[in-house]
Amino acid sequence: MVDRYEQKVIAGYLWNLLQVGKLPFAVMDGLCGSIPSILTYLGISDEDGKLRELLKLCCEGGGQAEGSRRAFHVMRQATQALLAKRVDSLQNAEPGILERNIRELVSQIQLDRDETAFLGMLLRYRIHEPLYELFNALTQAGFGTMPLCASCLGLGTRRLHILLTRGGRLFRSGVIVPGLGIGKDIDDSFDLSKKILHAFEKSLADCEDILSCLLGHVEQASLEWSDYDHIALERDRLARFLKQAVARRLKGINVLLYGPVGTGKTEFSKTLAAQLGFSLYALGEQDEQGEEPTRHERISSLQVMQNLLRFQQKSLLLFDEMDDLLENAGAATFIPGEKNSGSKVFIHRLLEDNPVPVIWTINRVSNLTPSIIRRMSFAIEMKNPPLALRQRVWQRHLAKEGLELSTGDLKQLTRLDLPPAVVSNAVRFARFTGGAVEDFKCAADSIVKAMKGGGPARPERVEESFAPRLSVADCNLMELADLVAERGKRNVSFCLYGPSGTGKTAYVRYLADRMQMPVLVKHASDLLSMWVGETERNIANAFAEARENESFLVFDEVDSLLGDRRMANASWEISQVNEMLTWMEQHPLPFACTTNLKAHLDPAAMRRFTFKCRFDYLGPEQVVHAFRHFFGLVLAPEKARELTCLTPGDFVVVRKKADFYGGCDIEQYVEWLRWEVQNKNEAIGSRIGFTRMT
């Protein structure tokens, strides 16, 4: 049952409508058809049936103008008499929960009396079904939206037009949004934001305070401040800045967090708020039905929350996935009927006038225009922690869950390039599934796979350790490793080239181990991007990551990144080579490039390498050692001389095949090795892979 105060307000709307002078016949019919249900809703009964007879006369006189108007005039007087009697009985009605919540909201967003009256009418139109049906019947009959609303409120249409300008408080506050404009009803012209409407519906159903429904829950941190020690400089400065900005109530405070999916932007925001003792509210992650909100709804939510929190100390807002704000190079879709130029100004004002600091996150900062970036107070590029910090993060989360791992298993997990949030979730998963290292990796891999949009992850490459007796090169590899380790010089570089499988990457790992440095391997597929400028950015980030972690950087298959510029077909091919050359020149730490196609490299690249080493096929002596190393068998030297163009990688493949078959004799190994060589896209002489002794 509708409360008495609401009945009094709705009765006032109907009274004002009945005061309107000459109405079109269609509108008169619409009003007459709706009056019985609205009177019943107001607790008014037509005991003697007179009103029902008058309404019948009004409808029957539709073809006779004067008769219809006389009947309508008599009906109106009878209805007003019933209304006056009912309103008199409701004079002392106390405001119910809807009215109390309206007043609470209005006090927060500071609307004037007329704005409050319109907001109340629009809310009641959407909440009270008989009123919704009455207004829709009148607009469908031809009663214009503006005249109808003005009549109900007792306002002039000019005053109402002023209230409903896009720059007015009702729209700026986010409580009112433009309608779809596809029909005649009130909500086709303007409507309540979904956040406001659903909050009021929830407050009525659960008897909750409207502010609690609107604000929602405060985001809770699951990580610790120390989990972000790898960005300690930026982290600590941002914390000091926000503390002062909130204390001084500064406007236009916006913080940008950018970086690839999964680097912990959202979790960092929560941890930052917790460290400061602030309340963090996320904007529009899902609507009240649990569905993805539109961009329009997220902007409306931002405006509402800014107004609700403007006078509350120690609050922050989080707008995740800022891309929503900038799709199609503007926000015209937020405001139907607005032009792109106006929408850009609208976005700029969002960033300039906000009384509550906003943390914005985005995956691709290149999507932002310079005008947006200029309006940011501070920006942090979010990256995964370096190796040393990742180990601390794993240790702390393991201890928190009461789990232990061996040093080897911990080292294996630490090599996974994961943000703290994924580490936390992986540890929690493993705690309830046995706590084996495979459980941790399974959980982490599943999350990383989902973050990257699904699809198979690159399998972890199992590299054979460097074996000097199985390596053939045009330089003394052991002597070079001793020299590098002894001198301790860091700005040294290597180009290792030669056929696939000759042990180039294994040697780089050996060099890094001798220099006591972790290895950071970047494949061409890690760096190449379809987006303009993204490959160059990835290259720069690879060198930066190596510097921050003090890693030995390795570019595998570098011919895809350092191709001869004279053969380039597009400008981006030249720019990515230029980017590589620039960073190679400036990098202060060791790095190496491996390639099977040295002839394809840009000539300028070779000048950037301190050492250039060609790795070659195994000679007869190395083939004998390879048989002993991989198969535990002794091959006769004369047999070894028959086998050419072999690499350690060929022996690895044949060993896998033998394991599958459960072992074989030496003749079968020789035959399989010959087949491996014949299947290579190389030709040496008329016979491939072996020679015949004469």
C-alpha positions in Angstrom: 0.0 0.0 0.0 1.3 3.4 -1.0 2.1 5.6 2.1 -0.1 8.6 2.9 2.5 11.2 2.1 2.9 9.8 -1.4 -0.9 9.9 -1.9 -0.9 13.6 -0.9 1.9 14.4 -3.5 0.3 12.5 -6.3 -3.1 14.1 -5.5 -1.4 17.4 -6.0 -0.1 16.4 -9.4 -3.7 15.4 -10.5 -5.2 18.6 -9.0 -2.8 20.7 -11.1 -3.6 18.7 -14.2 -7.3 19.3 -13.8 -6.6 23.0 -13.5 -5.3 23.1 -17.1 -7.6 25.1 -19.4 -8.7 23.9 -22.8 -7.4 20.4 -23.5 -7.5 18.6 -26.8 -10.2 15.9 -27.0 -7.7 13.1 -27.2 -6.0 14.3 -24.0 -9.4 14.6 -22.3 -10.1 11.0 -23.2 -6.8 9.9 -21.9 -7.3 11.7 -18.6 -10.8 10.3 -18.2 -9.6 6.8 -18.9 -6.9 7.0 -16.2 -8.8 8.8 -13.5 -10.5 5.7 -11.9 -7.3 3.8 -11.3 -5.4 6.8 -10.0 -8.2 7.7 -7.6 -8.3 4.1 -6.3 -4.5 4.3 -5.8 -5.1 7.5 -3.7 -7.6 5.7 -1.5 -10.6 7.7 -3.0 -13.8 5.8 -3.7 -16.7 6.8 -5.9 -19.4 5.6 -3.4 -22.5 7.0 -5.2 -21.2 6.2 -8.7 -21.7 9.8 -9.9 -18.1 10.2 -11.1 -18.3 7.0 -13.0 -21.4 8.3 -14.9 -19.7 11.6 -15.6 -16.6 9.8 -17.0 -18.9 7.7 -19.2 -20.6 10.8 -20.6 -17.2 12.4 -21.3 -16.2 9.4 -23.4 -19.5 9.1 -25.2 -19.5 12.7 -26.2 -16.3 12.4 -28.2 -18.1 13.4 -31.4 -19.8 16.5 -30.0 -17.3 19.1 -29.0 -19.5 21.2 -26.7 -21.2 18.2 -25.1 -17.8 16.6 -24.3 -16.4 19.8 -22.9 -19.4 20.4 -20.7 -19.3 16.8 -19.4 -15.5 17.1 -18.8 -16.1 20.4 -16.9 -18.6 18.7 -14.6 -16.4 15.6 -14.2 -13.4 17.8 -13.3 -15.4 19.6 -10.6 -16.5 16.3 -9.1 -13.0 14.9 -9.2 -11.6 18.1 -7.6 -14.1 17.8 -4.8 -13.1 14.3 -4.1 -9.4 15.3 -4.2 -9.9 18.2 -1.9 -11.6 16.0 0.7 -8.8 13.4 0.4 -6.0 16.0 0.6 -7.5 17.6 3.6 -7.4 14.2 5.4 -3.7 13.8 4.4 -2.5 17.2 5.6 -0.7 15.7 8.6 0.9 12.8 6.7 4.5 12.3 7.7 7.1 11.9 4.9 7.6 8.2 4.1 10.9 6.6 3.1 10.7 7.8 -0.5 10.3 11.4 0.4 13.0 11.2 3.2 15.4 9.7 0.7 14.7 12.4 -1.8 15.4 15.1 0.7 18.6 13.3 1.8 19.8 13.1 -1.8 18.9 16.7 -2.6 20.8 17.9 0.5 23.9 16.2 -0.9 23.7 17.4 -4.4 22.4 20.8 -3.5 19.3 21.2 -5.8 16.9 24.2 -5.4 13.2 23.9 -4.8 12.1 23.6 -8.4 14.9 21.1 -9.3 13.8 19.1 -6.2 10.2 19.1 -7.3 11.1 17.9 -10.8 13.4 15.1 -9.5 10.6 14.0 -7.1 8.0 14.0 -9.9 10.3 11.9 -12.2 11.0 9.4 -9.4 7.4 9.0 -8.6 6.6 8.6 -12.3 9.0 5.7 -12.5 8.0 4.1 -9.1 4.2 4.5 -8.9 2.7 2.4 -11.7 -0.7 4.2 -11.9 1.1 7.6 -12.2 3.3 6.1 -14.9 0.3 4.9 -16.8 -1.5 8.3 -16.4 1.4 10.3 -17.7 2.0 7.9 -20.6 -1.7 8.0 -21.6 -1.6 11.8 -21.8 1.7 12.0 -23.8 0.4 9.3 -26.2 -2.7 11.4 -26.6 -0.6 14.4 -27.6 0.0 16.2 -24.3 3.6 17.4 -24.8 6.2 16.3 -22.3 7.3 19.7 -21.2 3.8 21.1 -20.8 2.7 18.0 -18.9 5.6 18.2 -16.4 5.2 22.0 -16.1 1.4 21.6 -15.4 1.9 18.9 -12.8 4.5 21.0 -10.9 2.7 24.3 -11.3 5.8 25.7 -13.2 6.0 27.7 -16.4 7.4 25.8 -19.3 10.2 28.3 -19.8 11.4 27.7 -16.2 11.3 24.0 -16.8 13.4 24.3 -20.0 16.0 26.2 -18.0 16.1 23.5 -15.3 16.6 20.8 -18.0 19.4 22.3 -20.0 22.4 20.0 -20.3 24.5 22.4 -18.2 22.0 22.6 -15.4 22.5 21.0 -12.0 20.1 18.1 -12.7 22.2 16.8 -15.6 25.6 17.9 -14.3 24.9 16.0 -11.1 24.2 12.8 -13.0 20.8 12.1 -11.5 19.0 13.0 -14.7 20.1 11.6 -18.1 18.8 12.1 -21.6 16.2 9.6 -22.8 16.5 7.6 -26.0 14.3 10.1 -27.9 12.4 7.3 -29.8 8.9 7.9 -28.4 6.5 10.4 -26.8 6.7 9.4 -23.2 8.5 11.4 -20.5 11.3 8.8 -20.1 11.9 9.1 -23.9 12.9 12.7 -23.3 14.7 12.5 -20.0 15.1 9.8 -17.4 16.7 9.0 -14.1 20.1 7.5 -14.2 20.0 3.8 -13.6 22.1 4.2 -10.5 19.6 6.6 -9.0 16.5 4.6 -10.0 17.8 1.3 -8.8 19.1 2.8 -5.5 15.7 4.2 -4.8 14.0 0.9 -5.7 16.4 -0.9 -3.4 15.9 1.5 -0.5 12.1 1.1 -0.8 12.3 -2.7 -0.8 14.9 -3.0 2.0 14.1 0.2 3.9 17.7 1.3 3.5 19.2 4.7 3.6 19.6 6.1 0.1 23.2 7.1 0.5 24.1 3.6 1.5 22.4 2.2 -1.6 24.1 4.8 -3.9 27.6 4.6 -2.5 27.8 0.8 -2.3 30.7 -1.0 -0.6 34.1 0.3 0.1 36.8 -1.6 -1.9 39.0 -3.7 0.3 42.7 -4.3 -0.3 44.0 -7.8 -0.5 47.7 -7.0 -1.0 50.3 -5.1 1.1 52.2 -1.8 0.5 55.4 -3.8 0.2 54.0 -5.7 -2.8 54.6 -2.6 -4.8 58.2 -1.9 -3.7 59.2 -2.1 -7.4 57.5 1.2 -7.9 58.3 2.6 -4.5 59.5 6.0 -5.7 56.3 6.8 -7.6 54.1 4.9 -5.1 55.3 7.0 -2.1 55.2 10.3 -3.9 51.6 9.6 -5.0 50.6 8.8 -1.5 52.0 12.0 -0.1 50.4 14.0 -2.9 46.9 12.5 -2.4 47.1 13.0 1.3 47.7 16.7 0.8 45.2 17.1 -2.0 42.4 15.6 0.0 43.3 17.6 3.1 43.2 20.8 1.1 40.1 19.8 -0.9 41.8 20.4 -4.2 39.7 20.1 -7.4 40.7 18.3 -10.6 42.9 15.6 -9.0 43.3 12.7 -11.4 45.7 9.8 -11.2 46.5 7.6 -14.3 47.6 4.0 -13.9 48.5 2.4 -17.2 50.1 -0.9 -18.3 49.1 -4.3 -19.8 46.3 -6.4 -18.5 47.2 -8.1 -15.3 49.9 -5.8 -14.0 47.8 -5.0 -10.9 46.4 -1.5 -11.5 43.1 -2.1 -9.7 44.7 -3.9 -6.8 47.3 -1.2 -6.4 44.4 1.4 -6.2 42.9 -0.6 -3.3 46.2 -0.9 -1.6 46.9 2.8 -2.0 43.6 3.7 -0.5 44.1 1.4 2.5 47.6 2.7 3.1 46.2 6.3 3.2 43.2 5.3 5.3 40.8 6.5 2.6 37.6 4.9 1.3 37.8 3.8 -2.3 34.6 3.4 -4.4 34.7 1.7 -7.8 32.5 3.2 -10.5 30.1 1.2 -12.6 31.9 -2.2 -12.8 28.5 -3.7 -13.2 24.9 -2.4 -13.1 22.3 -3.4 -10.6 21.3 -6.5 -12.7 24.9 -7.6 -12.7 25.4 -6.7 -16.3 28.0 -4.6 -17.9 27.0 -0.9 -17.7 27.0 1.3 -20.8 29.5 4.2 -21.1 26.7 6.6 -20.5 25.8 4.8 -17.2 29.4 4.9 -16.0 29.7 8.6 -16.6 26.4 9.2 -14.9 27.7 7.1 -11.9 30.9 9.2 -11.8 28.9 12.4 -11.7 26.5 11.2 -9.0 29.4 9.9 -6.8 31.3 13.1 -7.2 28.3 15.0 -5.8 27.7 12.6 -3.0 31.3 12.6 -1.8 32.2 16.2 -2.4 31.9 17.1 1.3 33.2 13.8 2.7 36.8 13.6 3.7 39.1 10.8 2.8 37.4 9.4 -0.3 38.7 8.3 -3.6 37.0 7.1 -6.8 38.2 4.3 -9.1 37.3 4.4 -12.8 38.6 1.2 -14.2 39.1 0.7 -18.0 39.2 4.4 -19.0 39.0 3.2 -22.6 35.2 3.3 -22.1 35.4 7.1 -21.8 37.3 7.6 -25.0 35.9 5.1 -27.5 35.5 6.6 -31.0 37.8 9.5 -30.1 35.1 11.3 -28.1 32.1 10.8 -25.7 29.3 11.9 -28.0 27.6 8.6 -27.2 27.3 9.7 -23.5 25.1 12.6 -24.4 22.6 11.9 -27.2 22.3 14.9 -29.5 25.6 16.4 -28.4 28.3 17.0 -31.0 31.8 15.6 -30.8 33.4 19.0 -30.1 31.0 19.5 -27.2 31.7 16.1 -25.9 35.5 16.7 -25.8 34.8 19.8 -23.7 32.5 17.7 -21.5 35.3 15.2 -20.9 37.8 17.9 -20.1 35.4 19.4 -17.5 35.1 16.0 -15.9 38.8 16.0 -15.4 39.0 19.6 -14.3 36.1 20.1 -12.0 36.0 16.9 -10.0 35.9 17.6 -6.2 36.8 14.0 -5.4 40.2 12.5 -6.7 39.7 9.9 -9.3 42.1 7.0 -10.1 41.8 6.1 -13.8 43.2 2.9 -15.2 43.9 2.0 -18.9 45.7 -0.8 -20.6 47.0 1.1 -23.6 48.0 4.7 -22.8 48.4 5.4 -26.5 44.6 5.5 -26.6 44.7 8.7 -24.7 44.9 12.1 -26.4 47.5 14.6 -25.3 44.7 16.9 -24.0 43.5 14.1 -21.6 47.0 13.2 -20.4 47.7 16.9 -19.7 44.8 16.9 -17.2 46.3 14.1 -15.2 47.9 15.1 -11.9 50.2 12.1 -11.8 50.7 8.9 -13.9 52.4 5.6 -13.1 53.3 2.8 -15.5 52.4 -0.4 -13.8 54.8 -3.3 -14.3 55.3 -6.7 -12.9 57.8 -6.9 -10.0 61.4 -7.7 -10.7 62.8 -11.1 -9.9 64.1 -10.4 -6.4 60.9 -8.8 -5.3 58.8 -11.6 -6.9 60.6 -14.0 -4.6 59.8 -11.9 -1.5 56.1 -11.7 -2.7 55.9 -15.5 -3.1 57.6 -16.1 0.3 55.3 -13.7 2.1 52.1 -15.2 0.6 53.3 -18.7 1.2 53.9 -17.9 4.8 50.6 -16.2 5.1 48.8 -19.5 4.0 51.1 -21.7 6.1 52.8 -23.3 3.0 56.4 -24.3 2.4 58.3 -25.0 -0.8 61.8 -26.1 -1.5 64.4 -23.6 -2.6 64.3 -25.1 -6.1 60.5 -25.0 -6.4 60.4 -21.4 -5.1 63.1 -20.4 -7.6 61.0 -22.0 -10.4 57.9 -20.1 -9.4 59.8 -16.8 -9.0 60.8 -17.1 -12.7 57.1 -16.7 -13.6 56.5 -13.0 -14.5 53.4 -12.5 -12.4 51.9 -9.5 -10.6 51.3 -9.8 -6.8 47.5 -10.3 -7.2 48.0 -13.4 -9.3 50.6 -14.7 -6.8 48.1 -14.3 -4.0 45.4 -16.1 -5.9 47.7 -18.9 -7.0 48.9 -19.5 -3.4 45.3 -19.6 -2.1 44.3 -22.1 -4.8 47.3 -24.3 -4.1 46.6 -24.4 -0.4 43.4 -26.3 -1.0 44.7 -28.6 -3.8 47.8 -30.1 -2.3 50.4 -27.4 -2.3 52.6 -28.9 -5.0 54.6 -26.7 -7.3 52.4 -27.9 -10.2 49.3 -26.6 -8.3 50.8 -23.1 -8.1 51.8 -23.1 -11.7 48.5 -24.5 -12.9 46.6 -21.7 -11.0 48.9 -19.0 -12.2 48.9 -20.1 -15.8 45.1 -20.3 -15.8 44.7 -16.7 -14.7 47.4 -15.4 -17.0 45.8 -17.2 -19.9 42.4 -15.7 -19.1 43.9 -12.2 -18.8 45.5 -12.5 -22.2 42.1 -13.4 -23.8 42.4 -17.2 -23.8 44.3 -19.4 -26.2 47.3 -21.6 -25.5 50.2 -20.1 -23.6 53.7 -20.4 -24.9 55.2 -23.6 -23.3 58.2 -23.1 -21.1 61.3 -23.9 -23.1 63.5 -26.6 -21.6 67.0 -25.5 -22.6 69.9 -28.0 -22.7 72.7 -26.8 -20.5 75.8 -25.5 -22.3 78.2 -28.4 -23.1 81.6 -27.0 -24.3 82.5 -30.3 -26.0 79.3 -30.2 -28.0 79.8 -26.6 -29.2 81.5 -25.5 -32.4 82.2 -21.8 -32.9 84.7 -19.5 -34.6 85.8 -18.2 -31.3 87.0 -19.9 -28.0 83.7 -20.0 -26.1 85.2 -20.9 -22.8 88.0 -18.3 -23.0 85.4 -15.7 -23.9 83.2 -16.6 -20.9 86.2 -16.5 -18.6 87.2 -13.1 -19.9 83.8 -11.6 -19.5 83.4 -13.0 -15.9 86.9 -11.9 -14.9 86.7 -8.4 -16.3 83.3 -7.8 -14.8 82.4 -5.2 -17.5 78.7 -4.8 -17.8 78.2 -2.9 -21.1 79.1 -5.8 -23.3 77.0 -7.3 -26.2 77.0 -10.5 -28.2 75.7 -11.5 -31.6 75.5 -15.3 -31.8 74.5 -16.6 -35.2 74.4 -19.9 -37.0 72.1 -22.8 -37.8 69.2 -23.6 -35.5 70.0 -26.0 -32.6 73.7 -25.3 -32.4 73.4 -24.1 -28.7 73.4 -20.3 -29.0 70.8 -19.7 -26.3 72.3 -22.3 -24.0 75.7 -20.4 -24.3 74.0 -17.1 -23.5 72.5 -18.7 -20.3 75.9 -20.0 -19.4 77.4 -16.5 -19.9 74.7 -15.0 -17.7 75.3 -17.6 -15.0 79.1 -16.8 -15.1 78.2 -13.1 -14.6 75.7 -14.0 -11.9 72.8 -12.4 -13.6 69.2 -13.6 -14.3 68.3 -14.1 -17.9 65.5 -12.1 -19.6 64.6 -13.7 -22.9 62.4 -11.8 -25.4 61.1 -13.5 -28.5 60.0 -11.6 -31.5 56.4 -12.6 -30.8 56.7 -10.9 -27.4 57.5 -7.6 -29.0 55.9 -7.3 -32.5 52.5 -5.7 -32.5 49.9 -4.7 -35.1 49.4 -1.3 -33.5 51.4 1.7 -34.7 54.2 2.5 -32.3 53.5 -0.5 -30.0 56.5 -2.5 -31.2 58.8 0.3 -30.5 57.3 0.8 -27.1 57.7 -3.0 -26.4 61.3 -2.8 -27.4 62.0 0.1 -25.1 60.1 -1.7 -22.3 62.3 -4.8 -22.8 65.5 -2.8 -22.3 63.9 -1.0 -19.3 62.9 -4.2 -17.7 66.4 -5.6 -18.1 67.8 -2.5 -16.4 65.4 -2.5 -13.5 66.0 -6.2 -12.8 69.7 -6.1 -13.7 69.1 -9.0 -16.1 71.1 -10.3 -19.0 68.8 -9.4 -21.9 68.5 -11.9 -24.8 66.6 -11.3 -28.1 65.8 -14.6 -29.7 65.3 -14.6 -33.5 66.5 -11.0 -33.7 66.3 -11.0 -37.5 62.6 -10.2 -37.1 63.5 -7.0 -35.2 66.8 -6.0 -36.9 66.0 -6.6 -40.6 67.9 -4.8 -43.3 66.3 -1.4 -43.7 67.2 -1.3 -47.3 64.7 -4.1 -47.9 61.9 -2.5 -45.8 58.5 -2.1 -47.5 56.9 0.1 -44.8 58.0 3.0 -42.5 57.2 1.0 -39.4 59.8 -1.6 -40.4 62.5 1.1 -40.4 61.3 2.8 -37.2 61.4 -0.5 -35.2 65.0 -1.1 -36.4 65.9 2.4 -35.5 64.4 1.9 -32.0 66.4 -1.3 -31.5 69.7 0.3 -32.6 69.2 3.3 -30.3 68.6 1.1 -27.2 71.5 -1.2 -28.1 73.8 1.7 -28.2 72.7 3.1 -24.8 72.0 -0.1 -22.8 74.4 -0.2 -19.8 74.1 -4.0 -19.2 75.0 -7.2 -21.1 72.7 -8.3 -23.9 72.8 -10.8 -26.7 71.0 -11.4 -29.9 70.6 -14.8 -31.5 69.7 -15.5 -35.1 69.8 -18.2 -37.7 69.8 -15.6 -40.5 72.7 -13.2 -40.0 72.6 -12.2 -43.7 69.2 -10.6 -43.1 70.4 -8.3 -40.3 70.8 -4.6 -40.9 74.5 -3.7 -41.5 74.4 -1.0 -38.8 73.4 -3.6 -36.2 76.7 -5.5 -36.4 78.6 -2.5 -35.3 76.6 -2.5 -32.0 78.0 -5.9 -30.9 81.2 -6.2 -28.9 81.5 -9.9 -29.8 80.2 -11.8 -32.9 80.4 -15.6 -32.8 79.3 -18.0 -35.4 78.0 -21.4 -34.1 78.4 -24.2 -36.6 77.6 -27.9 -37.1 79.2 -30.6 -35.1 82.4 -32.1 -36.4 83.2 -35.8 -36.3 84.8 -35.5 -32.8 81.8 -33.7 -31.4 79.4 -36.2 -33.0 81.2 -39.0 -31.1 80.9 -37.0 -27.8 77.2 -36.3 -28.6 76.4 -40.0 -29.0 78.0 -40.6 -25.6 76.3 -37.6 -24.0 72.7 -38.1 -25.3 72.5 -41.9 -25.9 75.3 -43.4 -23.7 76.7 -45.2 -26.7 80.1 -45.2 -28.4 80.1 -44.4 -32.1 83.0 -45.4 -34.2 85.0 -42.4 -35.6 84.6 -43.6 -39.1 80.8 -43.7 -38.7 81.0 -40.2 -37.2 82.7 -38.9 -40.3 79.7 -40.0 -42.4 77.4 -37.7 -40.4 77.4 -34.0 -41.3 75.2 -31.0 -40.7 74.2 -32.2 -37.3 73.5 -30.0 -34.3 73.0 -30.8 -30.6 69.3 -30.0 -31.3 69.1 -32.9 -33.7 70.3 -35.2 -31.0 67.7 -33.9 -28.6 64.9 -34.6 -31.1 66.2 -38.1 -31.7 66.5 -38.9 -28.0 62.8 -37.9 -27.6 61.9 -40.3 -30.4 63.9 -43.1 -28.8 62.2 -42.5 -25.5 58.9 -42.8 -27.2 59.9 -46.2 -28.8 61.5 -47.4 -25.6 65.1 -47.4 -26.9 66.9 -48.6 -30.0 70.3 -49.7 -31.3 73.1 -47.5 -32.6 72.2 -48.1 -36.3 68.7 -46.8 -35.7 70.1 -43.7 -34.0 72.3 -43.1 -37.1 69.3 -43.6 -39.5 67.1 -41.2 -37.5 69.8 -38.5 -37.4 70.2 -38.8 -41.2 66.5 -38.3 -41.5 66.6 -35.2 -39.3 69.3 -33.6 -41.5 67.5 -34.5 -44.7 64.4 -32.8 -43.5 66.2 -29.5 -42.9 65.9 -26.9 -45.5 69.6 -26.9 -46.3 71.7 -28.6 -49.0 75.3 -29.4 -48.8 76.7 -31.1 -52.0 74.6 -33.6 -53.8 73.9 -35.7 -50.6 72.4 -34.1 -47.6 73.5 -35.0 -44.1 76.1 -37.7 -44.7 79.1 -38.6 -46.9 80.3 -41.9 -48.1 83.9 -43.1 -47.3 85.9 -44.3 -50.3 
